[in-house]
Amino acid sequence: MSRRTNRVQRKVRVPSSKRKKANTTKVEKPGEIPCGISSCDGFADKHKGGRSLSQENAIDTWGEGTFSVRKNRVRVCKGCYKAWKKDNKDDTSSHY
């Protein structure tokens, strides 16, 4: 015969001194995709903060012929993306 109770069993907290600590050093992945801007030596990999811009956006910021195109997109590193973002921050033209 089983006995039912209304008590709920609580989880036991593990003390912070017993938790796993992140003492392991992370190995940084090497960059594979170079930045599409010809004057930049950075990498446009996603894990390094790289992004992809359209050709029109790249022409507005860097001019024509100063970048390489890949599938109608320009792969840019984190620094170049920040430069593009800062350049287009003041545009107040709304699309709707």
C-alpha positions in Angstrom: 0.0 0.0 0.0 1.5 3.3 -1.1 1.2 6.4 0.9 0.7 9.7 -1.0 1.8 13.1 0.4 1.3 16.6 -0.8 4.9 17.5 -0.2 7.0 18.3 -3.3 10.6 17.2 -3.3 12.9 20.1 -3.9 16.1 20.1 -5.9 19.2 20.2 -3.8 21.5 23.0 -4.8 25.1 22.3 -5.5 27.4 24.6 -3.6 29.3 27.1 -5.9 32.6 25.7 -4.7 31.7 22.2 -6.0 30.6 23.4 -9.5 32.8 22.9 -12.6 35.0 25.8 -13.2 36.0 27.1 -16.6 39.7 26.8 -16.2 40.1 25.4 -19.7 41.6 27.8 -22.2 39.6 28.2 -25.4 41.4 27.6 -28.6 40.7 30.4 -31.1 39.7 29.1 -34.5 41.7 30.3 -37.5 40.0 32.5 -40.0 39.0 30.9 -43.3 37.1 33.5 -45.3 39.0 36.7 -46.0 37.4 40.1 -45.8 35.9 41.3 -49.1 37.3 44.8 -48.8 40.6 44.9 -50.7 42.3 47.3 -48.2 41.5 45.0 -45.2 43.4 42.0 -43.9 40.7 40.7 -41.5 38.6 37.6 -41.7 34.9 37.5 -42.3 34.1 34.3 -40.6 30.9 34.3 -38.6 32.6 33.1 -35.4 34.9 36.1 -35.7 32.0 38.6 -36.0 32.0 38.8 -39.8 28.9 39.8 -41.7 27.6 39.9 -45.2 26.5 43.1 -47.0 24.8 43.6 -50.3 26.7 45.1 -53.2 24.7 48.3 -53.1 25.6 48.9 -49.4 29.3 48.2 -50.1 29.3 50.6 -53.1 27.8 53.4 -50.9 30.5 53.1 -48.3 33.7 52.0 -50.1 33.0 52.8 -53.8 32.9 50.6 -56.8 35.7 48.1 -57.4 37.3 48.2 -54.0 35.8 44.9 -52.8 35.3 41.3 -54.0 31.8 39.9 -54.5 30.7 36.4 -53.6 27.1 35.3 -54.6 26.0 39.0 -54.9 27.1 39.6 -51.4 30.2 41.1 -49.9 31.7 39.3 -46.9 33.1 41.8 -44.4 35.0 41.5 -41.1 33.8 43.0 -37.9 35.8 46.2 -38.2 34.6 46.9 -41.7 31.0 46.1 -40.7 31.3 48.7 -37.9 32.6 51.2 -40.4 29.7 50.6 -42.7 27.2 50.7 -39.8 28.7 54.0 -38.6 28.6 55.4 -42.1 24.9 54.5 -42.5 23.8 55.5 -39.0 22.9 59.0 -40.0 20.6 57.9 -42.9 17.1 59.0 -41.9 15.4 57.7 -45.0 12.7 55.3 -44.0 11.6 52.5 -46.3 7.9 52.5 -45.3 
